[in-house]
Amino acid sequence: MGQWVASPPVYDLREFGGVGDGRTLNTAAFVAAGGGVAERGGGRLVVPAGRWLTAPFNLTSRMTLFLAAGAEILGIQDERYWPLMSPLPSYGYGREHKGPRYGSLIHGQDLKDVTITGHNGTINGQGQSWWIKFRKKVLNHTRGPLVQLMRSSNITISNITLRDSPFWTLHIYDCKDVTISETTILAPIVGAPNTDGIDPDSCENVVIRNCYISVGDDGIAIKSGWDQYGIAYGRPSTNIAIHNVTIRSMVSAGVSIGSEMSGGVSNVLVENVHIWDSRRGVRIKTAPGRGAYVSNIVYRNITLEHLRVGIVIKTDYNEHPDEGFDPKAVPIIENISYTSIHGHGVRVPVRIQGSAEIPVKNVTFHDMSIGLVDRKHHVFQCSFVQGQVIGYVFPVPCKNLDLYNERQELVKQSTLQNISDIDYSF
């Protein structure tokens, strides 16, 4: 006979005094429930239908936070209830302000086997008051994410809605083995500063699939630390796969890598992604001082609809934590491919702006056709880039790239890799 294994206990938030009326503060109930799960070595906490106001609380290992249909966790808007935490080591002294930062509404660190799921219940950061205070410059600390998991492994997030975060929505920091699926992430497309959707930051083995993201900053931003602090922390983001995601980002980009990438970013696959009504489509951004590398990045089957710029690589994103960065720490950008890129209503399909100190190496375009808004300009813009175009690519590629036919036979070799036709006027 096989050994009988008890299924983990199931708790209901109401057992711990939770009241889902949208007005009662439920922090003590969430804390007590987390303690109950920890005491039993794991378990499932069910948040039933209702509106559950709370201050920030922590998850625990082997815990499932389950949001029933109609359940909404509401973050309290008074920042005095939000604990302060030390700055992230790979970012230095804080992102928006020097010194400590606000914690996240739902937080976990040094955990194993954590799940946040449900029947599409909602975690609502009620970020509106934070956005106003940020714009008025009355906050003394960096705003906190909606959900932040740090130094943890075996994380599953699925079948929920995350909305109106004070800052980045879902921040996965120095984690391994993460799956995010069937998740909707929402914030106003304007007036909700820095509400990135999903930020895998110094993470390994991450899958993001079947998600819908419409936010006030990057939809997905892969990061790994900032300048000398990220170089010293030295944790790359690697083995990240993004599939079947729809994104809108009116003020930023659908999928970004960087600009904080000082631990390195490699082995990223972005496929079957639809980016619409956005400022930019897929973007890599870095600068002197970042160090490290962005390498082995594959974009495949990307649809771009009504964008200002489709594909971007930018090497002068000169935002730094302090004056202590080393301007000679220049990143390497290499082995980036764009295959089956289609769309319409795009003003500038490609803008790859390498520089003499940060040249972009081995970029490949294959099977690309983008309908343009304005054909009068250089619509395929390049500088300091080396690579190849295979087969038919529309619009006409920049002269910096070698041309190959579909059989991958060289048709014309470029001698002009360092010429620049970057035009920021449109």
Secondary structure, 3 states (H helix, E strand, C coil): CCCCCCCCCEEEHHHHCCCCEEEEECHHHHHHHHHHHHHCCCEEEEECCEEEEECCEECCCCEEEEECCCEEEEECCCHHHCCEECCCHHHCCCCCCCCCEECCCEEEECCEEEEEEECCCEEECCCHHHHHHHHCCCCCCECCCCEEEECCEEEEEEEEEEECCCCCCEEEECCEEEEEEEEEEECCCCCCCCCCCEEEECCEEEEEEEEEEEECCCCEEEECCCHHHHHHHCCCEEEEEEEEEEEEECCCEEEEEECCCCCCEEEEEEEEEEEEEEEEEEEEECCCCCCCEEEEEEEEEEEEEEEEEEEEEECCCCCCCCCCCCCCCCCEEEEEEEEEEEEEEEEEEEEEECCCCCCEEEEEEEEEEEEECCCCCCCEEEECEEEEEEEEEECCCCCCCEEECCCCCEEECCCCCCCCCCCCCC
